Amino acid sequence: QKVSVEVLGHLEHLALVDFRDSEGVERLQKAIQFADQLHEVNTDGVEPMDSVLEDRWCLYLREDDVTEGNCTKELLENAREKVEEYFVAPPGNIPLPKLEEQDTFLQGS
Amino acid sequence: AALKGGLRSQVSAALKEGRVTPTELCQRCLALIKSTKFLNAYITVAEETALKQARESEERYKRGQSLGILDGIPVAVKDNFNTAGIETTCASNMLKGYISPYNATVVQKLLDQGAVLLGKTNLDEFAMGSGSTDGVFGPVRNPWSYSKQYKEKSVPKSHSEDEDSNWVITGGSSGGSAAAVSSFTCFAALGSDTGGSTRNPAAHCGVVGLKPTYGLISRHGLIPLVNSMDVPGILTRCVDDAAVLLGSLAGHDPKDSTTIQDDFKPFELPNLTDVSKLSIGIPKEYHAPGLSSEILALWSKAADLFKNAGAKVVEVSLPHTRYSIVCYHVLCTAEVASNMARFDGLEYGHRSDKKESTESMYAATRREGFNDVVRGRILSGNYFLLKQNYEKYFVKALKVRRLIANDFVKVFRSGVDILLTPTTLSDAAPYMEFIQEDNRTRSAQDDILTQAANMAGLPAINVPTALSARGLPLGLQFIGRSFQEKQLLTVAKWFEKQVQFPVIQLEEVKRHDSSVFQHQKSASFS
């Protein structure tokens, strides 16, 4: 079944990436169709595998010691907009316009 | 001549004895990079720093204090590894102009041993792809397109057609690294391997491509695609060299908590003469749809080679092989959706001019910075991770992953030491043909033979085996047990010696400034 426009809009919001055109939506449809093949496999009683190293590796916590840092200057160098030691962002807490208010491709579909 | 030898056996000795200096090696490689610019293998050439490193290496050799085999050796690094002071782009608009503030651990290790970093190689954008055709700097051309071996098998074109319109792809996504090693512009290169991205271009470019066991080599500084499958890959011209590189890169890294804590001991490969105690497994499911008859015949011939030398060769089954591509598709897009979230324009990389709100700036930045392939995977990944889909797709895929990994465990437990399979479905396709299908379809087709090793975290290596009827490289893949790289490489080295893969005979390209390479012919396997 086809993905609804609501879900498509929701995905664009979550991903902060747009479908751009019908090809983008078609691509998603095909991806879902492809993934549906997974349901042919019987996985009764099978545990999900998070890591291939599950048998031999314990995710450890290291000691809470500061071993490096003080590289503010280097880290700020790659940012386009900054003020003193701050990264500067446009105003926050302004939600993206709802689907109906947008001038996007999805509006017309 | 030094450019053609093995690192341990020839180049290192030549440097120690002063027959060639690190500066000469570096200059020769830089000149070759310039004359093979049309291959588009390099995104950034770090000429000044490379020459500086070469000079420092030379001083060490003069004082008799060389750091080891890699001291003075020119290497190249795929452009998804961070390199301090050098642009790292991942072949994407999102990171154009991004100068890394640090070295990836593997890069640091190379530099600490005196290697000379020539530059950053081209790839598919963010390592997504199997052709090295989808990066913003354009596609990489396979050096074999310009080889005598390929040209003499090509159908003569009419005069009006552009001489090199039938150039072939390198495969991907580490195509730039593979092309760089194949065309002699460096001695070794780093790639990355998530679904076959090191082994695939290695096969198409006729070089050795090693995917180490997951957890053996640090991923710190490798811009991540799929954290649970990514590994740094090693590309070299012979198996011995791959062992040298492995020895210098493997080992626990406190900065990468997914590296195992066991001590790693670098090793030299023995010259195996007796294979009678070896058990080689031939997984029948790797006779995949679309496998060319040429590769099928080559695979069969290789199995016979082992049999005739006394090894036990058995057919085995990895029943969930056909689901590994689907499983990969879901897990990969899910992890990509998460990993690409960091690119928002705020701390680094491209930033859109949109100022109305943070969210609109993020959205515009990502629209401007990512290509269709990347955006497509992010959207698919987010779909599979939606609450209503999480169990159905993501968790389901994790379960299938376990089944795939278990297939290998069962086979290795039954007494098989090494698996022998094809690496690719056929030889390299012409670019014009390759781009007829979209990236996702191509990746799904091409990754089929390499992907399962990433799913299970196993070590695997491509060994160039013979030339196809079109004069292009064909490789075969060996898959080994977890952390048994020594055994894997020993067998690969024995095989390499048996097949005597021919040296590429690069021809003068009339449009460009290229020198003619002369080589002695060696007996070939086909």
Interface residues (C-beta under 8 A of the other chain):
Chain A: V3 V7 H10 L11 E12 L14 A15 L16 V17 D18 F19 R20 E23 G24 R27 L28 K30 A31 I32 F34 A35 Q37 L38 H39 E40 V41 T43 V46 E47 P48 M49 D50 S51 V52 L53 R56 W57 L59 Y60 R62 C71 E74 L75 E77 N78 A79 R80 E81 F87 A89 P90 P91 G92 I94 P95 L96
Chain B: Y98 I99 P101 Y102 Y214 G215 S228 P254 S257 T258 I260 Q261 H320 Y323 V326 C327 H329 V330 T333 A337 D344 G345 L346 E347 Y348 G349 R351 K354 K355 E356 S357 T358 E359 S360 M361 Y362 A363 R366 R367 F370 D372 R375 G376 I378 L379 S380 N382 Y383 F384 L386 K392 Y393 V395 K396 A397 L398 K399 V400 R401 R402 L403 A405 D438 R440 A444 A456 G457 S482
